[in-house]
Amino acid sequence: GAYKELYHYTRNINAGEFDREGKRYCDFSEYAKGTTDFVSPDWMGAGWYKFIGPHGINMMPEKPPGTGHCNTKAAGWVAGKHPETPGASKTVDICFDFGEKLLECLDGVSANITNCGDYFVYQLPEVPECNYRYCSQYGGTGKADWDYE
């Protein structure tokens, strides 16, 4: 099926809260552009997406990345596991991390993930508000790199 690509380098969990130009991003199409906060350049509204990056396949993290990563305030992560079998789909909760333990899963949204063999595709809704954004990290199916603490 058709999907769009979330390719922007600032989505990586290793990116800080602001980019080199002092901008923060969110995946909220209706957001009125502010002075520091902007709609992500690769966000095209709710739909199916694949994460790609400079090292190839990317996926959403399965642990809270902490606040102020992925060039946003509240970084989005999968509260659960990706489907392990190629062809399998599952519904997951995506959380947004505001930092402290009690705030790691604020304003979660429901999303679908499909395992496409070498990569995942995600059916993502608009985030609840700025500054919420879907995060990515290197690693496709079976070769995830969780070592980002």
C-alpha positions in Angstrom: 0.0 0.0 0.0 0.9 3.6 -0.3 2.6 5.3 2.6 4.4 8.6 3.2 7.9 8.9 4.6 9.1 10.5 7.8 12.6 11.3 6.8 13.7 14.5 8.7 17.0 14.0 10.6 15.6 15.9 13.6 13.2 13.0 14.4 16.1 10.9 15.7 16.0 10.3 19.5 19.6 11.6 19.7 18.5 15.1 18.5 17.9 17.7 21.1 14.9 19.8 21.8 15.9 22.6 19.3 17.6 22.3 15.9 20.5 24.4 14.7 18.1 27.2 13.8 16.5 27.2 17.2 13.3 25.5 15.9 11.1 22.9 17.5 8.7 20.7 15.6 5.3 19.0 16.0 3.1 16.6 14.0 0.0 18.8 14.2 -1.0 20.2 10.8 -3.4 22.8 12.1 -0.7 24.5 14.3 -0.3 28.2 13.6 3.4 28.6 13.1 5.0 30.4 16.0 8.4 31.9 16.5 10.1 28.7 17.7 7.5 26.0 17.1 6.7 24.7 13.6 4.9 21.9 11.9 7.4 19.1 11.0 8.6 19.5 7.4 7.9 15.9 6.6 4.4 15.7 8.3 1.6 15.4 5.8 -1.3 14.9 8.2 -2.8 11.6 9.5 -2.0 8.6 7.5 0.4 5.7 6.9 4.1 6.4 7.3 7.5 4.7 7.2 10.4 6.1 9.1 13.7 6.4 7.2 17.0 7.9 8.1 20.6 8.4 7.1 21.4 4.8 8.2 18.5 3.2 6.5 15.5 1.8 8.3 14.2 3.5 11.3 11.5 2.6 13.8 9.8 4.2 16.8 11.4 3.6 20.2 9.7 1.2 22.6 11.1 3.1 25.7 10.5 6.7 26.8 13.2 8.8 25.1 13.0 11.5 27.7 11.7 15.0 27.2 13.4 17.4 24.9 14.5 14.9 22.2 13.6 14.5 18.5 13.5 18.3 18.2 10.3 18.6 20.3 9.3 18.9 23.9 7.2 15.7 24.2 8.8 12.9 22.2 6.5 10.1 20.9 7.2 6.5 21.6 5.4 3.1 21.4 4.1 1.9 24.8 4.4 -1.8 23.9 6.1 -4.0 21.3 6.1 -3.8 17.5 4.5 -6.8 15.7 7.2 -9.5 15.3 5.8 -11.5 12.4 6.1 -10.2 8.8 2.6 -9.3 7.6 1.2 -8.9 11.1 -0.5 -5.7 12.3 -1.3 -4.5 15.8 -2.9 -1.5 17.5 -0.6 0.2 20.0 -0.7 3.2 22.3 1.8 5.9 21.5 2.8 8.0 24.4 4.5 11.5 24.6 7.3 11.9 27.1 7.3 15.0 29.3 10.1 13.8 31.4 9.3 12.7 34.9 8.1 9.1 35.5 4.4 10.2 35.9 4.6 12.3 32.7 6.2 9.7 30.4 2.8 8.8 28.9 0.8 11.9 28.6 -2.0 12.3 26.1 -1.5 9.0 24.4 -2.9 8.3 20.9 -3.8 5.0 19.3 -2.0 3.9 16.2 -1.6 0.8 14.0 1.8 -0.7 13.1 2.3 -3.3 10.3 5.5 -5.4 10.0 6.5 -5.3 6.4 9.5 -7.7 6.8 12.4 -5.3 6.6 10.6 -2.3 8.0 7.4 -1.1 9.8 4.7 1.2 8.6 2.7 3.2 11.1 -0.9 4.5 10.8 -0.5 7.8 12.7 -3.1 10.3 13.8 -2.4 14.0 14.2 -0.8 14.6 17.6 -2.9 16.3 20.3 -1.0 19.6 20.2 2.4 21.2 19.8 5.0 20.3 21.0 4.3 16.6 20.4 6.1 14.7 17.8 6.7 11.1 16.6 10.3 10.0 17.3 12.5 7.5 15.5 15.6 5.6 16.0 17.9 3.4 13.9 17.0 -0.2 13.5 14.5 -2.2 11.4 12.9 -5.5 12.3 15.2 -7.7 14.4 18.1 -5.2 14.4 16.9 -2.5 16.7 19.5 -0.4 18.6 18.1 0.3 22.0 21.3 1.7 23.3 20.5 5.4 23.5 20.5 6.1 27.2 
